[in-house]
Amino acid sequence: MKERIVIVGGGVAAHECAFALRRLGHEGPVELVGAETEVPYDRTLLSKDQLAGEDAGACVALSERPAYADAGIDVRLGVRAVRLPAGESRVELSDGDELAFDRLVVCTGGRPVMPEALVAPGALALREGADLPRVHDALARVRHLVIIGGGFIGGEVASAAVKRYAPVTLVEAANAPLAPVLGDDVAGRLAEMHRAAGVELVCGTPVRGVRRERDGLGVVLSDGRTLWADAVLVGVGMTPNVEWLEGSGVELDDGVVTDSACRTARPDVLAAGDCARWEHPGYGARLRVEHWDVAMRHGEAVAAAALGSEEPFAPLPYFWSDQHETKLQWVGHAPAWDRVDLSEDDEPGFVARYFDSERLAGVLTVGRPRACAAARRELQSAGVAQEAMSR
Ligand code: FAD
């Protein structure tokens, strides 16, 4: 209970871990080191209320600064962990300092994938509070926005931009936005939602590059066409921030590999949140998910693990997204499925149920929050995962 626990990362997983340590009675020093200059904040608002509003506004802190002092949590912001030497219980920081620890908790999340061909001409990405003023300013002046990538962030930015700012073209390499994850039928319905809201979709055509042109940017497609834009936002996925752990003795494989109780190959190092690939006992597989609710609960779980708990982390994955005034909610885990049942009724929105060998694996609800709550209960009763939160 007197151990020195250092948490590297400044997102929701780090926040939950720090406060959970105190709730669980930990009395030793707790230090949180975050690369951003903000205390942990609600990242999910960046592509929603904060983008759609008159001005970007300040990030919405998960806990205000005094709460950290009250809980005896030391916070070092604007500082990055740069190296964890193998076999040593100290972490080196970007300001030249180093921190000794008894336990190290890694919650370093991820950063957007940004291919070189897109970054050079000034394409935008949205992951951090520091990105938001740039994206917000660009949208306030834009005459034509092109979004590369039809994932959830691309869809949310398209939704905010078309409603408030300017014409939007969303370019997606697959047949429809989200088709690789949700299948063609469901993705086709989501594509209709975008089109009905005024978003132009260009699908099945990967982007070859972006080039500067005299009066803006040219988005060059693989079929030879060039789309003109005066702002381009890239949303083609994220990659975990784990390079600083190379050579540390921690196993890395598209994230920090842990067992079901957040423990890495080093007994003094644990990991949670978007950067962690952990053994989910209910699914019998290693998962790395990029969902707010999972990261939050993972933060709590890693705090317990740092204090010696061996309780496996087995959440029912839950994700939501707000697009065109409609809430999309996903619950479950369905990396593969052999049947999708789509609701056929006259109510707004729809429900898609994903089955793997006759077993319900996941449910997507669009504009049907009550159906999502019911799906959650149904999936929980199958007993593979713990309760999921809702939002
Ligand atoms: P992060 O939030 O990525 O936090 C990691 C922190 O660690 C960052 O502050 C980073 O700067 C810091 N860091 C990185 N490297 C170092 C280092 N070496 N040293 C010190 N600090 C470091 N999920 C949903 O379920 N629903 C949504 O609607 C939704 N909307 C989203 C909208 C946006 C714009 C984005 C970007 C994500 C959204 N997500 C959503 C995903 C969700 O925000 C993430 O799953 C969640 O933030 C992950 O939390 P985390 O703490 O693991 O990592």
Boltz pocket constraint, residues with backbone or C-beta under 6 A from the ligand:
constraints:
  - pocket:
      binder: B
      contacts: [[A, 8], [A, 9], [A, 10], [A, 11], [A, 12], [A, 13], [A, 14], [A, 33], [A, 34], [A, 35], [A, 36], [A, 43], [A, 44], [A, 45], [A, 46], [A, 47], [A, 79], [A, 80], [A, 81], [A, 82], [A, 107], [A, 108], [A, 109], [A, 110], [A, 126], [A, 127], [A, 128], [A, 153], [A, 241], [A, 244], [A, 272], [A, 273], [A, 274], [A, 275], [A, 289], [A, 290], [A, 291], [A, 292], [A, 293], [A, 295], [A, 318], [A, 319], [A, 320], [A, 321], [A, 322]]
      max_distance: 6.0
